[in-house]
């Protein structure tokens, strides 16, 4: 008997629940679980759904790095990151989620709320080499480039704590969009677009 597994990456727009139901209905024996989708419903609920459906798990996938999802090659994405100033672009990982997460740490959560930084409309968030992208913004090259500027800032400043100390201070005292670190991202994005299209 032939056993077939299907990766959730092939049904990108379906939810985890839809994937499981449709794969089982189609007689698919195993599912390649995509980490982003199971994170959306929670690991406990996802494991329960898999157990109830009796579908096997063939793999756990973490689509990350520069995967060419926006129609640009891996090499073009690395070139963008280098132009922006990221020293180690091959360490960057992207994660698409239904919503950019709010920090569990109460101090960070309060700071984010004070500057109205992480709201349901937030499209992206860089935490050094990890970049969260809201799923409906996945493939937005400008957004990824903006977050890559923050990755370069993390590298320059020496990590998450020094970055957050400076970034949050600027946002609290000057204001989120006017903060110099945000303005650096805006200027770098404009420079990147000129480098991509020198005749523009």
N, C-alpha and C positions, 0 to 999 in steps of 0.2 A: 504494500500500500504506500502510495506517495504521500509524504507529509509536507505541507506547504506552510510557510510563515510569511506574514506581510508586515512590513515596517509601517509604523504610524506616520513616518515622514511622507509616505506616498499619499496619505489622506490628510494633508496639512490642515485643511479648513474644518475638518470634523473634530468634535470634542472627544475626549477619552471614552466617554460613555457611548457615543455614536460608533467609534471604532470597534469597541468590543461587540456591541450588538450587531453591527453590519458584518464583521468578520465571522462571527458565530453563524449568522443567518446564511452566509455564503459557503459555509463548511470549511473555513480556514482553520487549520489545526493549531497554529501558534501565532503569537503576536510579538513583533519587535517593539517594545515599549519605548516611547520617546519621553525622556525625563521631563520636558516642559509640560506635556499634557497631563502626566500623572501628578505633577506639582500643582496644577490648576485645581484639581478636585481633592488633593490631599492623599498622601501615600496610604493611609489606613483605609480610606474609602476605595481607593484604586485596588488595593490588595483584596479587599472584600468582593469587589465587582469581578475581579479575575477569578477568585475562588468560586463564586456563584455561577459563573459562566462556564467553568471547566476548560477554558482555553489555556494552552500552555504558553509560557513566556520563552521566546527564543533568544532574546537579547535585550539589553538596556542601552539605549542610545542617548548620547549627549551631543547634539549638534552644536558645535561651537566654533570658535576661531572664525576665520573668514571663509565662508562656505560658498560664496558666489551667489547667494540668494537674491541679490539685487541686480543680477545680470552682469556683474563685473567679476573678473577672474580673481583667484586667490592672489596672484602676483600683483594685480592692480590694487587690491585691497591692502596688501603689504606696502606697496609704494605710497598709497595715501597716508598710511600710518607713519611711514618714515618721513614724508614731506611735512607732516604735522609736528614731528619731533619725538615720536615714540621710539625709544632705543631698542626695545625688545618686542616688536609687534607679533612675533610668532607665539608669544605667551598669552595674547589676548584671546578671551573666550566670550562668546555672545550667548545669551539665554533669553529666549522669547517667553513671556508670561502674559497671562490675561491682564495683570495689573502689576506695576512696579511696586515691589514690597516696601512696607514701612519698617524702620528698624525696630527690633524688639527691645533694645536698650532704651530705658525711659528718658534718659537725658537727651539722647540723640533724637528720639521721637518728639520730645518737647521742642527742641531746637528746630527740627523740620517743620513743625506746626507753626512756630513763631514766625518763620519766614515764608510760610505757605509754599513750601518747597515740594513735598511729596504729596500730591493730591491725586484723585482718580484720573486726572487728565495728564499726569506726568508721562512722557513718552519714553524717557531713557534715564539711566543712572549708571555711572561708572564707579566701581569700587576697585581701584587699581587696575588689574588686568581683567577683571570680570565686569562685563557690561550687560545690564538688564535692559531689554527692549520690550515695550508693550507690543503684544502680538499684532495688533492692527497697524503698527508702525514698522513691522519687520520689513527689511529691504530698503528702508529710507537711508540712502547713502549720506545725506547731509546730517542726519541725526547721529549716525555712527561716527562720522568725522568729528562732530561736536563733542561726543563722549570720549573720543580718542584724545582730544586736547586735554581733557581731565586726566586721562591715563598718563600722558606725558607729564602733567603737573605732579601726579603721584610719584612718578619716577624721580623728577627733579627735587621734590621736597623730601623724599626718603620714606614714603609709606603712607598708610592710611591715617594714622594719628596726626602727624604733622599737616597732612593735607586738610583733614577735617577741622583742625584747630584754626588754620588760616582761612579756609573757605567759609566756615560758619561765622567767624569773626567779621569777615568782609560783608557777608550777607546780612548779618544782624545790625551792623553799624552803618553800612552804605545802602544796602538794599540788594535784593537778589539779582535783578537784571543788570544793575549798575556796578556790581562787584567787579573789581579788576580781573579776577580769575574767570568770571563769565565773559567779560569783555575780551579777554585774551582768546577765548574759544570762538567768539564771533569774528574777530579779526583773522584768526588762523583759518577759519572756514572760508572767508572771502579770498584769502591768499591762495588757498588750495584750489578754489574754483578758477582763479586766474591762471594758476600753473597748469590746470587741466585744459583750459581753453585760452591760450595766449592771445588769440586774435580777437577775443571778446572785449 
